[in-house]
Amino acid sequence: CTHWVWGTEEGEQKCWFRSGDSGREGGEGWVSGARSCVPAGTQALVMGNNECWAEGFGYPECCEAKYGPNGNAQCWDGVYNYDRCCFPKEEL
């Protein structure tokens, strides 16, 4: 994903991720930009689920690939797990 499009379609706000900028067209009620740019009033979606982290536990300590396919086992309990906490795997 290198670009995005944001706007209202059929009464709902929607966002699409694009693999490139080619084929982009202007349209009323739509904004678009590169991955590094975010629409006014919003912020980039960070890696992982912010609801999961506490002091000493964050995406780098729990989800990095060096910990294997299920992340760092010391981070997980009955509530928090790799699938809940480690997606998205990159900033969107």
N, CA, C and O atoms as a GROMACS GRO file, in nm:
protein
  368
    1CYS      N    1   0.084  -0.118   0.000
    1CYS     CA    2   0.000   0.000   0.000
    1CYS      C    3   0.089   0.124   0.000
    1CYS      O    4   0.167   0.145   0.092
    2THR      N    5   0.076   0.206  -0.103
    2THR     CA    6   0.156   0.329  -0.110
    2THR      C    7   0.068   0.453  -0.113
    2THR      O    8   0.118   0.564  -0.089
    3HIS      N    9  -0.061   0.438  -0.142
    3HIS     CA   10  -0.153   0.552  -0.152
    3HIS      C   11  -0.289   0.513  -0.095
    3HIS      O   12  -0.316   0.395  -0.073
    4TRP      N   13  -0.375   0.612  -0.072
    4TRP     CA   14  -0.508   0.589  -0.019
    4TRP      C   15  -0.606   0.686  -0.084
    4TRP      O   16  -0.567   0.788  -0.141
    5VAL      N   17  -0.734   0.652  -0.075
    5VAL     CA   18  -0.845   0.738  -0.120
    5VAL      C   19  -0.948   0.738  -0.008
    5VAL      O   20  -0.978   0.632   0.048
    6TRP      N   21  -1.003   0.854   0.026
    6TRP     CA   22  -1.098   0.869   0.137
    6TRP      C   23  -1.215   0.952   0.089
    6TRP      O   24  -1.195   1.056   0.027
    7GLY      N   25  -1.339   0.906   0.116
    7GLY     CA   26  -1.456   0.984   0.077
    7GLY      C   27  -1.585   0.917   0.119
    7GLY      O   28  -1.584   0.817   0.190
    8THR      N   29  -1.696   0.974   0.074
    8THR     CA   30  -1.828   0.922   0.109
    8THR      C   31  -1.890   0.855  -0.012
    8THR      O   32  -1.897   0.913  -0.121
    9GLU      N   33  -1.934   0.732   0.006
    9GLU     CA   34  -2.000   0.656  -0.099
    9GLU      C   35  -2.123   0.591  -0.038
    9GLU      O   36  -2.114   0.525   0.066
   10GLU      N   37  -2.238   0.609  -0.101
   10GLU     CA   38  -2.363   0.552  -0.054
   10GLU      C   39  -2.391   0.587   0.092
   10GLU      O   40  -2.439   0.504   0.169
   11GLY      N   41  -2.358   0.713   0.130
   11GLY     CA   42  -2.386   0.762   0.265
   11GLY      C   43  -2.289   0.716   0.372
   11GLY      O   44  -2.310   0.747   0.490
   12GLU      N   45  -2.184   0.644   0.337
   12GLU     CA   46  -2.086   0.597   0.435
   12GLU      C   47  -1.947   0.648   0.401
   12GLU      O   48  -1.910   0.655   0.284
   13GLN      N   49  -1.870   0.684   0.505
   13GLN     CA   50  -1.731   0.721   0.481
   13GLN      C   51  -1.650   0.594   0.460
   13GLN      O   52  -1.660   0.498   0.536
   14LYS      N   53  -1.568   0.597   0.356
   14LYS     CA   54  -1.490   0.479   0.321
   14LYS      C   55  -1.346   0.518   0.288
   14LYS      O   56  -1.319   0.632   0.250
   15CYS      N   57  -1.257   0.423   0.304
   15CYS     CA   58  -1.116   0.443   0.272
   15CYS      C   59  -1.067   0.322   0.194
   15CYS      O   60  -1.092   0.207   0.232
   16TRP      N   61  -0.996   0.348   0.085
   16TRP     CA   62  -0.936   0.242   0.005
   16TRP      C   63  -0.786   0.259   0.006
   16TRP      O   64  -0.736   0.371   0.002
   17PHE      N   65  -0.716   0.149   0.011
   17PHE     CA   66  -0.570   0.151   0.000
   17PHE      C   67  -0.533   0.112  -0.142
   17PHE      O   68  -0.594   0.023  -0.201
   18ARG      N   69  -0.432   0.180  -0.197
   18ARG     CA   70  -0.392   0.158  -0.335
   18ARG      C   71  -0.245   0.119  -0.342
   18ARG      O   72  -0.165   0.159  -0.257
   19SER      N   73  -0.211   0.042  -0.442
   19SER     CA   74  -0.072  -0.002  -0.459
   19SER      C   75   0.011   0.098  -0.539
   19SER      O   76   0.131   0.079  -0.555
   20GLY      N   77  -0.052   0.205  -0.589
   20GLY     CA   78   0.020   0.307  -0.664
   20GLY      C   79  -0.068   0.427  -0.689
   20GLY      O   80  -0.185   0.428  -0.652
   21ASP      N   81  -0.011   0.530  -0.753
   21ASP     CA   82  -0.083   0.654  -0.778
   21ASP      C   83  -0.144   0.658  -0.918
   21ASP      O   84  -0.223   0.748  -0.947
   22SER      N   85  -0.109   0.565  -1.005
   22SER     CA   86  -0.160   0.568  -1.142
   22SER      C   87  -0.310   0.541  -1.146
   22SER      O   88  -0.361   0.462  -1.066
   23GLY      N   89  -0.379   0.605  -1.238
   23GLY     CA   90  -0.523   0.587  -1.254
   23GLY      C   91  -0.607   0.668  -1.158
   23GLY      O   92  -0.730   0.655  -1.159
   24ARG      N   93  -0.547   0.749  -1.076
   24ARG     CA   94  -0.622   0.829  -0.980
   24ARG      C   95  -0.699   0.938  -1.053
   24ARG      O   96  -0.645   1.002  -1.143
   25GLU      N   97  -0.825   0.959  -1.015
   25GLU     CA   98  -0.910   1.062  -1.075
   25GLU      C   99  -0.964   1.152  -0.965
   25GLU      O  100  -0.985   1.107  -0.852
   26GLY      N  101  -0.987   1.278  -0.997
   26GLY     CA  102  -1.047   1.371  -0.903
   26GLY      C  103  -1.196   1.346  -0.892
   26GLY      O  104  -1.259   1.303  -0.989
   27GLY      N  105  -1.254   1.372  -0.777
   27GLY     CA  106  -1.397   1.357  -0.759
   27GLY      C  107  -1.443   1.440  -0.640
   27GLY      O  108  -1.372   1.452  -0.541
   28GLU      N  109  -1.563   1.497  -0.650
   28GLU     CA  110  -1.616   1.579  -0.542
   28GLU      C  111  -1.639   1.492  -0.419
   28GLU      O  112  -1.698   1.385  -0.428
   29GLY      N  113  -1.592   1.540  -0.303
   29GLY     CA  114  -1.611   1.467  -0.178
   29GLY      C  115  -1.505   1.362  -0.151
   29GLY      O  116  -1.516   1.286  -0.055
   30TRP      N  117  -1.403   1.356  -0.235
   30TRP     CA  118  -1.296   1.257  -0.220
   30TRP      C  119  -1.163   1.326  -0.201
   30TRP      O  120  -1.139   1.431  -0.262
   31VAL      N  121  -1.078   1.271  -0.118
   31VAL     CA  122  -0.940   1.316  -0.105
   31VAL      C  123  -0.851   1.193  -0.117
   31VAL      O  124  -0.894   1.081  -0.089
   32SER      N  125  -0.729   1.215  -0.159
   32SER     CA  126  -0.636   1.102  -0.172
   32SER      C  127  -0.495   1.151  -0.146
   32SER      O  128  -0.468   1.271  -0.150
   33GLY      N  129  -0.407   1.059  -0.121
   33GLY     CA  130  -0.269   1.098  -0.096
   33GLY      C  131  -0.177   0.979  -0.084
   33GLY      O  132  -0.218   0.863  -0.095
   34ALA      N  133  -0.052   1.010  -0.063
   34ALA     CA  134   0.049   0.907  -0.043
   34ALA      C  135   0.037   0.850   0.099
   34ALA      O  136  -0.027   0.910   0.185
   35ARG      N  137   0.098   0.738   0.121
   35ARG     CA  138   0.093   0.671   0.250
   35ARG      C  139   0.135   0.762   0.365
   35ARG      O  140   0.082   0.751   0.475
   36SER      N  141   0.229   0.852   0.340
   36SER     CA  142   0.281   0.939   0.446
   36SER      C  143   0.187   1.055   0.479
   36SER      O  144   0.213   1.128   0.574
   37CYS      N  145   0.081   1.074   0.403
   37CYS     CA  146  -0.012   1.184   0.421
   37CYS      C  147  -0.144   1.131   0.477
   37CYS      O  148  -0.191   1.026   0.432
   38VAL      N  149  -0.204   1.200   0.574
   38VAL     CA  150  -0.332   1.156   0.630
   38VAL      C  151  -0.435   1.268   0.617
   38VAL      O  152  -0.398   1.386   0.622
   39PRO      N  153  -0.565   1.236   0.600
   39PRO     CA  154  -0.669   1.338   0.589
   39PRO      C  155  -0.678   1.422   0.716
   39PRO      O  156  -0.646   1.375   0.825
   40ALA      N  157  -0.722   1.546   0.701
   40ALA     CA  158  -0.740   1.635   0.816
   40ALA      C  159  -0.833   1.570   0.918
   40ALA      O  160  -0.934   1.510   0.882
   41GLY      N  161  -0.799   1.583   1.046
   41GLY     CA  162  -0.882   1.527   1.152
   41GLY      C  163  -0.860   1.380   1.177
   41GLY      O  164  -0.931   1.321   1.259
   42THR      N  165  -0.765   1.318   1.109
   42THR     CA  166  -0.736   1.176   1.131
   42THR      C  167  -0.587   1.161   1.159
   42THR      O  168  -0.510   1.257   1.150
   43GLN      N  169  -0.548   1.041   1.193
   43GLN     CA  170  -0.406   1.012   1.212
   43GLN      C  171  -0.374   0.876   1.152
   43GLN      O  172  -0.463   0.794   1.132
   44ALA      N  173  -0.248   0.855   1.125
   44ALA     CA  174  -0.206   0.728   1.068
   44ALA      C  175  -0.236   0.615   1.165
   44ALA      O  176  -0.223   0.631   1.286
   45LEU      N  177  -0.277   0.500   1.112
   45LEU     CA  178  -0.300   0.381   1.192
   45LEU      C  179  -0.164   0.319   1.223
   45LEU      O  180  -0.090   0.283   1.132
   46VAL      N  181  -0.133   0.307   1.351
   46VAL     CA  182  -0.001   0.258   1.390
   46VAL      C  183   0.004   0.106   1.389
   46VAL      O  184  -0.099   0.039   1.382
   47MET      N  185   0.125   0.052   1.395
   47MET     CA  186   0.141  -0.093   1.396
   47MET      C  187   0.085  -0.149   1.526
   47MET      O  188   0.106  -0.093   1.633
   48GLY      N  189   0.013  -0.258   1.516
   48GLY     CA  190  -0.043  -0.324   1.633
   48GLY      C  191  -0.165  -0.254   1.687
   48GLY      O  192  -0.210  -0.153   1.633
   49ASN      N  193  -0.219  -0.308   1.795
   49ASN     CA  194  -0.340  -0.259   1.859
   49ASN      C  195  -0.300  -0.182   1.985
   49ASN      O  196  -0.252  -0.242   2.081
   50ASN      N  197  -0.320  -0.051   1.987
   50ASN     CA  198  -0.279   0.032   2.101
   50ASN      C  199  -0.346  -0.009   2.232
   50ASN      O  200  -0.293   0.021   2.339
   51GLU      N  201  -0.461  -0.077   2.226
   51GLU     CA  202  -0.530  -0.119   2.348
   51GLU      C  203  -0.453  -0.228   2.423
   51GLU      O  204  -0.483  -0.255   2.539
   52CYS      N  205  -0.356  -0.289   2.358
   52CYS     CA  206  -0.284  -0.402   2.417
   52CYS      C  207  -0.165  -0.362   2.504
   52CYS      O  208  -0.120  -0.443   2.585
   53TRP      N  209  -0.114  -0.243   2.489
   53TRP     CA  210   0.017  -0.214   2.545
   53TRP      C  211   0.014  -0.144   2.680
   53TRP      O  212  -0.071  -0.060   2.706
   54ALA      N  213   0.110  -0.183   2.764
   54ALA     CA  214   0.131  -0.122   2.895
   54ALA      C  215   0.281  -0.099   2.911
   54ALA      O  216   0.359  -0.135   2.823
   55GLU      N  217   0.321  -0.041   3.020
   55GLU     CA  218   0.462  -0.012   3.046
   55GLU      C  219   0.550  -0.135   3.022
   55GLU      O  220   0.529  -0.240   3.083
   56GLY      N  221   0.646  -0.121   2.934
   56GLY     CA  222   0.739  -0.230   2.904
   56GLY      C  223   0.689  -0.329   2.800
   56GLY      O  224   0.764  -0.417   2.758
   57PHE      N  225   0.564  -0.317   2.760
   57PHE     CA  226   0.507  -0.404   2.658
   57PHE      C  227   0.453  -0.319   2.545
   57PHE      O  228   0.361  -0.239   2.565
   58GLY      N  229   0.508  -0.335   2.426
   58GLY     CA  230   0.465  -0.261   2.309
   58GLY      C  231   0.490  -0.346   2.186
   58GLY      O  232   0.537  -0.459   2.196
   59TYR      N  233   0.458  -0.292   2.071
   59TYR     CA  234   0.476  -0.366   1.946
   59TYR      C  235   0.618  -0.421   1.932
   59TYR      O  236   0.634  -0.539   1.901
   60PRO      N  237   0.722  -0.340   1.952
   60PRO     CA  238   0.858  -0.393   1.932
   60PRO      C  239   0.894  -0.507   2.029
   60PRO      O  240   0.964  -0.600   1.991
   61GLU      N  241   0.845  -0.500   2.153
   61GLU     CA  242   0.877  -0.601   2.253
   61GLU      C  243   0.795  -0.729   2.237
   61GLU      O  244   0.835  -0.834   2.286
   62CYS      N  245   0.682  -0.721   2.169
   62CYS     CA  246   0.591  -0.835   2.162
   62CYS      C  247   0.570  -0.893   2.023
   62CYS      O  248   0.541  -1.012   2.011
   63CYS      N  249   0.584  -0.813   1.919
   63CYS     CA  250   0.539  -0.856   1.786
   63CYS      C  251   0.646  -0.870   1.680
   63CYS      O  252   0.619  -0.923   1.572
   64GLU      N  253   0.767  -0.824   1.706
   64GLU     CA  254   0.868  -0.828   1.600
   64GLU      C  255   0.895  -0.971   1.554
   64GLU      O  256   0.882  -1.066   1.631
   65ALA      N  257   0.931  -0.985   1.428
   65ALA     CA  258   0.952  -1.115   1.365
   65ALA      C  259   1.054  -1.202   1.438
   65ALA      O  260   1.045  -1.324   1.431
   66LYS      N  261   1.149  -1.141   1.506
   66LYS     CA  262   1.252  -1.219   1.576
   66LYS      C  263   1.194  -1.310   1.684
   66LYS      O  264   1.261  -1.403   1.728
   67TYR      N  265   1.069  -1.284   1.728
   67TYR     CA  266   1.004  -1.366   1.829
   67TYR      C  267   0.928  -1.484   1.769
   67TYR      O  268   0.868  -1.563   1.843
   68GLY      N  269   0.929  -1.498   1.638
   68GLY     CA  270   0.861  -1.610   1.573
   68GLY      C  271   0.719  -1.577   1.533
   68GLY      O  272   0.674  -1.464   1.550
   69PRO      N  273   0.647  -1.677   1.480
   69PRO     CA  274   0.515  -1.654   1.422
   69PRO      C  275   0.406  -1.615   1.522
   69PRO      O  276   0.301  -1.565   1.481
   70ASN      N  277   0.428  -1.636   1.651
   70ASN     CA  278   0.327  -1.600   1.751
   70ASN      C  279   0.375  -1.490   1.845
   70ASN      O  280   0.314  -1.466   1.949
   71GLY      N  281   0.484  -1.423   1.808
   71GLY     CA  282   0.535  -1.315   1.890
   71GLY      C  283   0.600  -1.363   2.018
   71GLY      O  284   0.627  -1.482   2.034
   72ASN      N  285   0.625  -1.270   2.108
   72ASN     CA  286   0.691  -1.297   2.235
   72ASN      C  287   0.591  -1.356   2.334
   72ASN      O  288   0.498  -1.288   2.375
   73ALA      N  289   0.608  -1.482   2.371
   73ALA     CA  290   0.514  -1.552   2.459
   73ALA      C  291   0.496  -1.482   2.593
   73ALA      O  292   0.391  -1.496   2.656
   74GLN      N  293   0.594  -1.406   2.640
   74GLN     CA  294   0.584  -1.336   2.768
   74GLN      C  295   0.482  -1.222   2.764
   74GLN      O  296   0.444  -1.169   2.868
   75CYS      N  297   0.436  -1.185   2.645
   75CYS     CA  298   0.341  -1.075   2.631
   75CYS      C  299   0.195  -1.120   2.641
   75CYS      O  300   0.107  -1.036   2.661
   76TRP      N  301   0.168  -1.247   2.627
   76TRP     CA  302   0.030  -1.292   2.609
   76TRP      C  303  -0.028  -1.358   2.732
   76TRP      O  304   0.043  -1.422   2.810
   77ASP      N  305  -0.160  -1.342   2.749
   77ASP     CA  306  -0.234  -1.406   2.857
   77ASP      C  307  -0.371  -1.445   2.802
   77ASP      O  308  -0.387  -1.457   2.681
   78GLY      N  309  -0.470  -1.465   2.888
   78GLY     CA  310  -0.602  -1.506   2.843
   78GLY      C  311  -0.679  -1.397   2.768
   78GLY      O  312  -0.775  -1.428   2.698
   79VAL      N  313  -0.638  -1.272   2.782
   79VAL     CA  314  -0.706  -1.160   2.717
   79VAL      C  315  -0.629  -1.114   2.594
   79VAL      O  316  -0.688  -1.091   2.488
   80TYR      N  317  -0.499  -1.100   2.608
   80TYR     CA  318  -0.416  -1.046   2.500
   80TYR      C  319  -0.339  -1.158   2.431
   80TYR      O  320  -0.283  -1.246   2.496
   81ASN      N  321  -0.339  -1.155   2.297
   81ASN     CA  322  -0.267  -1.256   2.219
   81ASN      C  323  -0.213  -1.192   2.091
   81ASN      O  324  -0.245  -1.077   2.059
   82TYR      N  325  -0.132  -1.267   2.021
   82TYR     CA  326  -0.067  -1.217   1.901
   82TYR      C  327  -0.167  -1.165   1.798
   82TYR      O  328  -0.150  -1.055   1.746
   83ASP      N  329  -0.272  -1.242   1.770
   83ASP     CA  330  -0.368  -1.202   1.668
   83ASP      C  331  -0.441  -1.073   1.706
   83ASP      O  332  -0.467  -0.990   1.619
   84ARG      N  333  -0.473  -1.056   1.830
   84ARG     CA  334  -0.544  -0.936   1.874
   84ARG      C  335  -0.451  -0.814   1.875
   84ARG      O  336  -0.495  -0.703   1.844
   85CYS      N  337  -0.326  -0.833   1.910
   85CYS     CA  338  -0.239  -0.720   1.940
   85CYS      C  339  -0.141  -0.682   1.830
   85CYS      O  340  -0.092  -0.568   1.829
   86CYS      N  341  -0.110  -0.770   1.738
   86CYS     CA  342   0.000  -0.745   1.644
   86CYS      C  343  -0.043  -0.707   1.503
   86CYS      O  344   0.041  -0.702   1.414
   87PHE      N  345  -0.170  -0.680   1.481
   87PHE     CA  346  -0.214  -0.638   1.348
   87PHE      C  347  -0.273  -0.498   1.359
   87PHE      O  348  -0.342  -0.471   1.458
   88PRO      N  349  -0.251  -0.408   1.264
   88PRO     CA  350  -0.176  -0.429   1.140
   88PRO      C  351  -0.027  -0.437   1.166
   88PRO      O  352   0.024  -0.382   1.263
   89LYS      N  353   0.042  -0.507   1.076
   89LYS     CA  354   0.185  -0.531   1.090
   89LYS      C  355   0.269  -0.415   1.038
   89LYS      O  356   0.392  -0.418   1.050
   90GLU      N  357   0.206  -0.315   0.979
   90GLU     CA  358   0.278  -0.195   0.934
   90GLU      C  359   0.186  -0.076   0.948
   90GLU      O  360   0.064  -0.092   0.953
   91GLU      N  361   0.244   0.042   0.954
   91GLU     CA  362   0.161   0.163   0.962
   91GLU      C  363   0.082   0.177   0.834
   91GLU      O  364   0.135   0.160   0.724
   92LEU      N  365  -0.045   0.209   0.848
   92LEU     CA  366  -0.132   0.228   0.731
   92LEU      C  367  -0.172   0.373   0.720
   92LEU      O  368  -0.246   0.411   0.629
   0.00000   0.00000   0.00000
